[in-house]
Amino acid sequence: MSANPFSPEVVAAVTRHMNDDHPEDTLLIVRAFGGLPEATAARMTGLDGTAGEYAATVDGREVEVRVPWSQPLTERAQIRAEVVRLYQEACERLGVAPRGEGEGGH
């Protein structure tokens, strides 16, 4: 596997943002694409050019899971686009209305 194209600072900033601001989105992504539909919580623990890394809570224990990106990522801006795509596809796959839809005019 090639070296991570993202610096430790970028990885820390992205994981902190996802865990602080989007924990519900992270859980949906893990449920839909991590093979853990029974997960009750999830947090992003890292990422590289090929996948996001998560720790999911299943039956009271933490399980590590990698969710692959749709294509290799090399630029920070691609991370946001890919996470948004995963979130939207997770909502569709799980039958959940995306945030902002069905909330009265977002």
KAMO-V775205 format. One record per residue. N is the residue number from 1. PHI is phi in radians with two decimals (none if undefined). PSI is psi in whole degrees, -180 to 180 (NA if undefined). Layout:
# KAMO-V775205
N_PHI_PSI ; N_PHI_PSI
This chain:
# KAMO-V775205
1_none_139 ; 2_-1.32_165 ; 3_-1.09_153 ; 4_-1.14_125 ; 5_-1.28_-8 ; 6_-1.88_135 ; 7_-1.19_159 ; 8_-0.99_-33 ; 9_-1.17_-41 ; 10_-1.15_-46 ; 11_-1.03_-46 ; 12_-1.10_-41 ; 13_-1.15_-44 ; 14_-1.17_-46 ; 15_-1.14_-40 ; 16_-1.07_-46 ; 17_-1.06_-48 ; 18_-1.10_-43 ; 19_-1.29_-34 ; 20_-1.41_-40 ; 21_-1.87_-19 ; 22_-2.40_46 ; 23_-1.12_-33 ; 24_-1.19_-39 ; 25_-1.10_-43 ; 26_-1.06_-43 ; 27_-1.09_-43 ; 28_-1.09_-41 ; 29_-1.08_-45 ; 30_-1.15_-42 ; 31_-1.09_-43 ; 32_-1.39_-39 ; 33_-2.06_-9 ; 34_-1.68_2 ; 35_1.27_23 ; 36_-2.26_66 ; 37_-1.10_-18 ; 38_-1.58_1 ; 39_-1.04_140 ; 40_-1.86_-14 ; 41_-2.75_157 ; 42_-2.73_150 ; 43_-2.44_147 ; 44_-1.40_130 ; 45_-1.94_-15 ; 46_3.10_180 ; 47_-2.88_159 ; 48_-2.51_-165 ; 49_-1.26_-11 ; 50_-1.99_-17 ; 51_-2.89_161 ; 52_-1.69_146 ; 53_-1.98_137 ; 54_-2.39_156 ; 55_-2.03_118 ; 56_-1.92_145 ; 57_-1.67_121 ; 58_-2.32_122 ; 59_0.90_41 ; 60_1.36_3 ; 61_-2.15_155 ; 62_-1.61_134 ; 63_-2.16_132 ; 64_-1.47_141 ; 65_-2.56_144 ; 66_-1.95_134 ; 67_-2.01_112 ; 68_-1.16_146 ; 69_-1.29_163 ; 70_-1.28_-19 ; 71_-2.73_162 ; 72_-1.09_138 ; 73_-1.89_141 ; 74_-2.30_-15 ; 75_-2.06_144 ; 76_-0.98_-41 ; 77_-1.06_-27 ; 78_-1.19_-28 ; 79_-1.08_-49 ; 80_-1.05_-47 ; 81_-1.04_-40 ; 82_-1.24_-40 ; 83_-1.14_-40 ; 84_-1.08_-44 ; 85_-1.07_-46 ; 86_-1.06_-44 ; 87_-1.05_-48 ; 88_-1.11_-42 ; 89_-1.20_-34 ; 90_-1.13_-43 ; 91_-1.03_-46 ; 92_-1.08_-46 ; 93_-1.12_-36 ; 94_-1.64_-3 ; 95_1.25_34 ; 96_-1.92_137 ; 97_-1.22_129 ; 98_-1.03_149 ; 99_-0.93_136 ; 100_1.64_-20 ; 101_-1.74_136 ; 102_1.34_11 ; 103_-1.88_18 ; 104_1.44_58 ; 105_1.76_18 ; 106_-1.38_NA
